[in-house]
Amino acid sequence: MKILHVSTIIEWRGGDNQMLTTYSILKPHLDLQQYIFCPDNSVLQKKMY
């Protein structure tokens, strides 16, 4: 299964925190392919790298 997580804001908010938590929880499931789509230079992008 493929999952696309989408965020359109550049600051850090509760929804981004929940998205990152969900991503982390599902990461060990190798049958899932997860992608995060967010703006360049957003706080979420910086936390992902």
matplotlib code that plots the C-alpha trace (Angstrom):
import matplotlib.pyplot as plt

x = [0.0, 1.2, 0.4, 0.8, 0.9, 0.3, 1.0, 0.6, 1.9, 5.5, 5.3, 5.1, 1.5, -0.3, -1.3, 2.3, 3.3, 0.5, 1.6, 5.2, 4.1, 2.0, 4.8, 7.2, 4.7, 4.1, 7.7, 8.6, 5.8, 7.8, 4.7, 3.8, 5.4, 5.0, 5.7, 5.5, 4.6, 5.3, 6.6, 10.3, 11.9, 9.0, 9.7, 8.4, 10.9, 13.7, 12.6, 12.6, 16.3]
y = [0.0, 3.5, 6.4, 10.1, 12.5, 16.1, 19.3, 22.8, 25.0, 26.1, 26.5, 23.7, 22.9, 20.1, 18.4, 18.2, 16.7, 14.1, 13.3, 12.8, 10.6, 8.5, 8.2, 7.0, 4.5, 3.0, 3.1, -0.5, -2.0, -2.8, -3.5, 0.2, 2.9, 6.3, 9.7, 13.2, 16.1, 19.5, 23.0, 23.6, 25.1, 24.2, 23.1, 19.6, 19.3, 20.3, 17.8, 15.0, 15.5]
z = [0.0, -0.7, 1.6, 0.7, 3.7, 2.6, 4.4, 2.9, 5.7, 6.4, 10.2, 12.7, 13.9, 15.6, 12.3, 11.2, 14.5, 14.2, 10.6, 11.6, 14.5, 12.2, 9.7, 12.4, 13.8, 10.4, 9.2, 10.4, 8.2, 5.1, 3.0, 3.2, 1.1, 2.7, 1.1, 2.7, 0.4, 2.0, 1.0, 0.5, 3.6, 5.8, 9.4, 8.5, 5.7, 8.0, 10.6, 8.0, 7.1]

ax = plt.figure().add_subplot(projection="3d")
ax.plot(x, y, z, "-o")
ax.set_aspect("equal")
plt.show()
